[in-house]
Amino acid sequence: MIGFNKEGFHGIDFSLENTYKVCADIITKARAKNVSYYILESRNDIDDWDDARLFLRSAEYRHTKTYSFLSTLKMPASEDAYEVSIVVPTLNEEKTISRSLKSVKASYGADFETIVVDGSSSDSTAERAMSLADKLAFTRIASRKSQENTGAIAARGRVLLFLHADMLLPPNLLRDLVKAIDDPEVLGGSCTVVFEGEGFKLRFLDALRKVGGRLLRIHGISSAFFVRRKAFLEVGGFREGVMEEAVDLQRRLRGRGKFVTIDQVVVSSSRRFQGRNSLFVAIIWVLTVAMTAIGLHFTSVERKLWKAVR
């Protein structure tokens, strides 16, 4: 839903066939002409049966006539348009997003779509993503968990793969992901993630994540996490008030199926750890993951800890 005043309407091109890129196109033109704009709170319309199912899962609308009407309909079985939907949340990622999306485009072994959800970037992130992403959505406030949920709602793949905007995929990762998820007992999992660069600190962090994740059977530390879309939506997606959203989701899905590790290496930028004390970083990592795994959520404490090691 897009609104204009009369002056802002002129000169906007509505010829784009992909409706998921019309908003990005308008924002690009608005910036070029120094026209101010405002992104409202995200809402969902009902275009297909998947949208209707999502609507019926929400307790917020149970008192409405729309809910009553949709509840009477006999809905067909869900059909996935893609094997994998790749969701990438962004905020001012103009330096990394093109490289990351190009590595996704070079992947093979699966029919997939790429969804970028931008948290109102002030740089050229959206413009750079337009030519490489299949869908481009926007949120008014930058929140990784909220952006990931928005991407999941727009997705139509059997599996959701969540990535950071600075990650590089190996070319055959999607092939192995689909092979793993073809096992009906597999609900989701993660990939092996290593930090880009050299040095003891980065290799130490790599080893900590790998050994800790496998010993504790925890998946999704620092993204590169995948899960069946149906299961993700059934439990309400990622929760906003948690520290490690993928770890929390895995905890809530416990008992429904197994999670596996794909033996493929995803490379992640080490920029978040530049100039930081590696020992403190390791301690914070262990604390936030361990607390999330047992159901404790102290996001304010987490923010203070990360701020302390900047």
C-alpha positions in Angstrom: 0.0 0.0 0.0 1.6 3.3 -1.2 0.4 6.8 -0.7 1.4 10.0 -2.4 0.7 13.7 -2.4 0.1 15.2 -5.8 3.6 16.5 -6.2 5.3 13.3 -5.2 3.2 11.2 -7.6 4.5 12.7 -10.8 7.5 11.0 -12.5 7.1 7.6 -10.7 7.4 4.6 -13.0 4.9 1.9 -12.2 5.9 -0.4 -15.1 7.9 -2.8 -13.0 6.5 -6.3 -13.2 7.8 -7.5 -9.9 5.6 -5.9 -7.3 8.2 -6.7 -4.6 10.5 -4.1 -6.2 8.0 -1.3 -6.8 8.6 0.2 -3.4 12.4 0.0 -3.8 12.1 1.7 -7.1 10.0 4.5 -5.6 12.4 5.0 -2.7 15.3 5.1 -5.1 13.6 7.9 -7.1 12.5 9.7 -4.0 16.1 9.8 -2.7 17.4 11.0 -6.1 14.9 13.9 -6.0 15.4 14.6 -2.3 11.7 13.8 -1.6 11.0 12.7 1.9 9.2 9.5 2.6 8.0 7.4 5.6 7.6 3.6 5.9 4.7 2.5 8.0 4.4 -0.5 10.3 4.4 -3.7 8.4 1.0 -5.4 7.7 0.0 -8.4 5.7 -2.6 -8.7 3.0 -4.3 -11.9 1.9 -3.3 -12.8 -1.6 -3.2 -16.6 -1.5 -3.9 -19.6 0.7 -0.6 -19.3 2.6 -1.6 -15.8 3.5 -5.0 -17.0 4.7 -3.4 -19.7 6.8 -1.1 -17.2 8.4 -4.1 -14.9 9.2 -5.9 -17.8 10.9 -2.8 -18.5 13.1 -3.0 -15.0 14.7 -5.1 -14.6 17.8 -5.3 -10.9 17.2 -8.0 -11.3 14.5 -10.2 -14.0 15.9 -13.0 -11.6 16.7 -13.2 -10.4 13.1 -15.6 -11.4 10.4 -12.7 -12.1 8.0 -11.5 -14.7 10.5 -14.9 -16.2 10.8 -15.3 -16.4 7.0 -11.9 -17.9 6.3 -12.4 -20.5 9.0 -15.3 -21.9 7.0 -13.3 -22.4 3.8 -11.8 -25.8 2.8 -8.2 -24.9 2.0 -6.2 -27.0 -0.4 -2.9 -28.5 0.7 0.0 -26.1 0.8 2.1 -26.0 -2.4 5.6 -24.6 -2.3 6.7 -22.5 -5.2 10.4 -23.0 -4.4 12.6 -25.5 -2.6 14.5 -22.8 -0.7 13.7 -19.2 0.3 16.9 -17.3 1.4 16.1 -14.4 3.8 18.7 -11.7 4.2 18.0 -8.8 6.7 19.9 -5.6 6.0 20.8 -2.2 7.4 23.3 0.0 5.7 25.0 -2.9 4.0 26.1 -1.2 0.7 29.7 -2.5 1.1 28.7 -6.1 1.5 25.3 -6.9 0.0 26.3 -7.2 -3.6 29.1 -9.6 -3.0 26.8 -11.7 -0.7 23.9 -11.9 -3.1 26.2 -12.7 -6.0 27.5 -15.7 -4.1 23.8 -16.8 -3.6 23.1 -16.4 -7.3 26.0 -18.6 -8.1 24.5 -21.4 -6.0 23.0 -24.4 -7.7 21.2 -27.7 -6.9 17.9 -26.1 -5.9 15.1 -23.9 -7.2 15.3 -20.9 -4.8 14.3 -17.3 -4.2 16.2 -14.5 -2.5 14.4 -12.1 -0.2 16.1 -9.0 1.2 14.4 -7.2 4.0 15.8 -3.7 4.6 15.5 -1.9 7.9 15.2 1.6 6.4 18.9 1.9 5.3 20.2 5.4 4.8 22.8 4.3 2.2 22.4 2.5 -1.2 21.7 -1.0 0.2 18.2 -1.2 -1.5 19.5 0.1 -4.8 22.3 -2.5 -4.9 19.9 -5.3 -3.9 17.3 -4.5 -6.5 19.1 -6.2 -9.4 20.2 -9.3 -7.4 17.3 -10.1 -5.1 14.0 -11.7 -6.2 12.0 -9.9 -3.5 12.8 -6.7 -1.6 10.7 -5.7 1.4 11.1 -2.9 4.0 10.5 -2.4 7.7 10.1 0.9 9.4 12.4 0.0 12.3 15.6 -2.0 12.0 15.3 -5.3 14.0 16.9 -8.4 12.7 14.3 -10.7 14.1 11.4 -8.7 12.8 13.0 -8.4 9.4 13.6 -12.1 9.3 9.9 -12.7 10.2 8.8 -10.3 7.4 11.0 -12.2 4.9 9.5 -15.6 6.1 6.0 -14.3 5.5 6.9 -13.2 2.0 8.6 -16.5 1.3 7.1 -19.4 -0.7 9.9 -21.9 -0.3 9.7 -25.3 1.4 12.7 -24.3 3.5 13.9 -21.0 4.9 17.6 -20.2 5.0 18.5 -17.2 7.1 21.8 -15.4 6.2 23.6 -12.2 7.3 24.3 -9.6 4.6 28.0 -10.2 4.8 28.0 -14.0 4.3 29.4 -15.8 1.2 27.9 -19.2 0.2 29.8 -22.0 -1.4 28.3 -23.0 -4.8 26.9 -26.4 -3.8 25.4 -25.5 -0.4 21.8 -25.5 -1.6 22.2 -28.9 -3.2 23.3 -30.4 0.1 20.6 -28.4 2.1 17.8 -29.9 -0.1 19.3 -33.3 0.2 19.3 -33.0 4.0 15.7 -31.7 4.1 14.4 -34.5 1.8 14.7 -36.7 4.9 11.2 -36.3 6.5 12.7 -36.5 10.0 14.9 -33.5 9.4 13.3 -30.2 10.6 16.2 -27.9 10.0 19.8 -27.2 10.9 22.8 -25.1 10.2 26.0 -24.8 8.1 29.6 -24.5 9.2 30.4 -20.8 9.5 34.0 -19.4 9.5 35.2 -15.9 9.8 36.9 -14.3 6.9 40.6 -13.4 7.6 43.6 -14.8 9.3 44.8 -14.8 12.9 44.5 -16.8 16.2 41.5 -14.8 17.4 39.3 -15.7 14.4 40.3 -19.3 14.4 39.6 -19.5 18.1 36.1 -18.1 17.6 35.5 -20.5 14.7 36.6 -23.5 16.9 34.5 -22.3 19.8 31.4 -22.0 17.7 31.9 -25.4 16.0 32.8 -27.4 19.0 30.3 -25.8 21.3 27.5 -26.1 18.8 28.1 -29.8 18.1 28.6 -30.7 21.8 25.5 -29.0 22.9 23.6 -29.8 19.6 22.8 -26.1 19.1 22.2 -24.7 15.6 22.0 -21.2 14.2 24.7 -19.4 16.1 25.6 -16.4 13.9 23.0 -17.3 11.3 23.3 -19.7 8.3 20.3 -21.4 9.9 17.7 -23.3 8.0 14.2 -24.6 8.9 11.1 -25.9 7.3 8.8 -22.9 6.6 5.7 -24.7 7.7 7.2 -25.5 11.1 8.6 -21.9 11.4 5.2 -20.3 10.9 3.3 -22.8 13.0 5.3 -21.7 16.1 5.0 -18.0 15.3 8.5 -17.5 13.8 11.3 -15.8 15.7 10.5 -14.1 19.0 11.6 -10.5 19.4 12.6 -10.6 23.0 15.3 -13.2 22.8 19.1 -13.1 22.5 19.8 -15.8 20.0 16.6 -16.2 17.9 17.6 -19.4 16.0 18.6 -21.1 19.2 15.3 -20.2 20.8 13.4 -21.4 17.8 15.2 -24.7 17.9 14.3 -25.0 21.6 10.6 -24.4 20.8 10.6 -27.0 18.0 12.2 -29.6 20.2 10.6 -33.0 19.7 9.1 -32.3 16.3 12.1 -33.4 14.3 15.9 -33.5 14.2 18.4 -30.7 13.4 21.5 -31.5 11.4 24.8 -29.8 10.4 25.6 -29.5 6.7 29.3 -30.1 6.0 29.6 -26.9 3.9 31.5 -23.8 4.8 29.9 -20.4 4.8 32.3 -17.5 5.1 31.2 -14.6 7.3 32.9 -11.2 7.7 34.9 -10.6 10.8 34.1 -6.9 11.0 32.0 -7.3 14.1 35.0 -8.4 16.0 37.6 -6.0 14.8 39.3 -4.3 17.7 37.4 -6.4 20.3 38.9 -8.5 23.1 38.5 -12.1 21.8 38.3 -13.5 25.3 35.4 -11.2 26.2 33.7 -12.0 22.9 33.9 -15.7 23.6 32.5 -15.3 27.1 29.5 -13.2 25.8 28.9 -15.7 23.1 28.8 -18.6 25.5 26.6 -16.8 28.0 24.0 -15.6 25.5 23.8 -19.0 23.7 23.6 -21.0 26.9 21.0 -18.7 28.5 18.8 -18.8 25.4 19.1 -22.6 25.2 17.7 -23.0 28.7 15.0 -20.4 28.1 16.4 -17.3 29.8 16.2 -14.0 27.8 18.1 -10.9 29.0 18.4 -8.8 25.8 19.2 -5.6 27.8 22.1 -7.4 29.4 23.3 -8.7 26.1 23.3 -5.2 24.6 25.4 -3.9 27.5 27.9 -6.7 27.3 28.5 -6.1 23.6 28.8 -2.4 24.1 31.4 -3.0 26.8 33.8 -4.8 24.4 33.6 -2.2 21.6 
